[in-house]
């Protein structure tokens, strides 16, 4: 299998140094992964941020979450969590109720329909495993460790 190098993808032969090349490759690959995920989620009427919120709520289930908790845990910190919850509520994938113990807080929970949609998506993602199936488990661990090191 022939690897498609970043030089070929973006038609750039020279880089200032290996760090610049790695940075450009990381940004390009992140966008590449997002495009593929977005296309897959579109078939299910979801966006990436909506999927992310559903996954967070599934992790909390059966306990409720607040908008602040969602914001804290979201992958894309620029997303508007309240608006995303509105859209998920309109699709009956989440419920929102005023918290009985704190009238200013709102409890957000995933519905059974939301859980079922995630189960279906889990199966699809297992089969497709967009790009990462090319890595061995050891390589995936190494990549994850390197990404953590970048943020350190």
matplotlib code that plots the C-alpha trace (Angstrom):
import matplotlib.pyplot as plt

x = [0.0, 1.4, 1.2, -0.1, 2.6, 1.7, 3.9, 1.7, -1.6, -0.8, 1.6, 4.4, 7.9, 9.9, 9.2, 11.1, 12.0, 10.5, 8.5, 6.7, 6.1, 4.7, 2.5, 1.1, 0.5, -1.3, -3.6, -4.3, -5.0, -7.3, -9.4, -9.3, -10.7, -13.3, -14.6, -14.9, -16.7, -19.0, -20.0, -20.8, -22.8, -24.7, -26.4, -27.8, -28.8, -26.0, -23.1, -19.8, -20.6, -24.0, -22.4, -19.8, -22.6, -24.5, -21.3, -20.8, -24.4, -24.1, -21.1, -23.1, -26.2, -28.3, -27.1, -28.0, -25.5, -25.5, -24.6, -21.4, -20.4, -20.9, -18.8, -16.1, -15.9, -16.6, -13.8, -14.6, -14.5, -15.9, -19.2, -22.4, -23.5, -26.9, -27.8, -26.6, -28.7, -31.7, -31.2, -30.8, -33.9, -35.9, -34.8, -36.0, -32.4, -32.1, -34.4, -34.0, -35.7, -35.2, -33.1, -35.3, -32.6, -31.4, -34.0, -31.3, -29.7, -31.0, -30.6, -29.9, -30.3, -29.9, -33.1, -33.5, -33.6, -30.3, -28.7, -30.0, -28.6, -25.2, -25.3, -25.9, -23.1, -20.8, -21.3, -20.8, -17.6, -16.3, -16.5, -15.3, -12.7, -11.8, -8.0, -7.0, -7.4, -4.1, -2.3, -1.3, -2.4, 1.2, 1.3, -2.0, -0.7, 2.5, 0.5, -1.7, 1.3, 2.9, -0.3, -0.4, 3.3, 2.4, -0.2, 2.1]
y = [0.0, 3.4, 6.1, 9.5, 11.8, 15.3, 16.7, 15.1, 16.0, 19.7, 19.9, 21.3, 19.9, 21.8, 22.7, 25.0, 22.0, 18.7, 20.4, 22.6, 19.6, 17.7, 20.6, 21.0, 17.3, 17.3, 20.1, 18.6, 15.2, 16.6, 18.3, 15.1, 13.1, 15.6, 15.7, 11.9, 11.9, 14.7, 12.8, 9.7, 11.6, 13.5, 10.2, 10.1, 13.8, 14.7, 17.1, 16.4, 18.6, 17.0, 13.5, 14.7, 15.9, 12.7, 10.7, 12.9, 12.4, 8.6, 8.7, 10.5, 8.3, 7.8, 10.9, 14.3, 16.8, 20.6, 22.8, 23.8, 20.1, 19.7, 22.8, 21.5, 18.1, 19.0, 18.4, 21.6, 24.4, 26.9, 25.1, 26.6, 23.8, 25.4, 25.7, 22.1, 20.8, 22.7, 20.9, 17.5, 18.1, 19.0, 15.5, 13.9, 12.6, 14.5, 15.9, 19.1, 19.8, 22.4, 20.9, 20.3, 21.3, 24.4, 26.2, 28.1, 24.8, 22.6, 18.8, 17.4, 13.7, 11.4, 9.7, 6.0, 7.2, 9.0, 5.9, 3.7, 6.1, 6.0, 2.1, 2.2, 4.7, 2.6, -0.3, 1.8, 3.4, 0.0, -1.1, 2.1, 3.2, 6.1, 6.1, 4.7, 1.1, 1.6, 1.8, -1.1, -0.9, 0.0, 2.8, 4.2, 4.3, 6.0, 8.5, 9.3, 9.7, 12.1, 14.2, 14.4, 15.5, 18.3, 19.7, 19.4]
z = [0.0, -1.1, 1.6, 0.5, 1.9, 3.2, 0.4, -2.2, -0.4, -0.3, -3.3, -1.2, -1.6, 1.0, 4.7, 7.0, 9.2, 10.4, 13.2, 10.6, 8.4, 11.4, 12.4, 8.9, 8.7, 12.0, 11.1, 7.6, 9.1, 11.7, 9.0, 6.9, 9.8, 10.6, 7.0, 6.9, 10.3, 9.3, 6.1, 8.1, 10.8, 8.1, 7.1, 10.7, 10.8, 13.2, 13.3, 15.0, 18.0, 18.4, 18.3, 20.9, 23.3, 22.9, 23.8, 26.9, 28.0, 27.4, 29.7, 32.4, 31.9, 33.9, 35.8, 34.3, 32.9, 32.9, 30.1, 32.0, 32.3, 28.5, 27.7, 30.0, 28.3, 24.7, 22.1, 20.3, 22.9, 20.4, 20.0, 21.4, 23.8, 24.6, 20.9, 20.2, 23.1, 21.6, 18.3, 20.0, 22.1, 18.9, 17.5, 20.8, 21.5, 24.8, 27.4, 29.4, 32.7, 35.4, 38.3, 41.3, 43.8, 41.9, 39.9, 37.9, 36.7, 33.9, 33.9, 30.5, 29.8, 26.8, 25.8, 24.8, 21.2, 21.7, 23.2, 20.3, 17.7, 19.5, 19.5, 15.7, 15.2, 17.4, 15.0, 11.9, 13.4, 14.4, 10.7, 9.2, 11.8, 9.6, 9.0, 12.4, 11.3, 9.4, 12.8, 15.0, 18.6, 19.6, 16.9, 18.2, 21.7, 20.5, 18.5, 21.5, 23.7, 21.2, 20.9, 24.7, 24.7, 22.2, 24.6, 27.7]

ax = plt.figure().add_subplot(projection="3d")
ax.plot(x, y, z, "-o")
ax.set_aspect("equal")
plt.show()
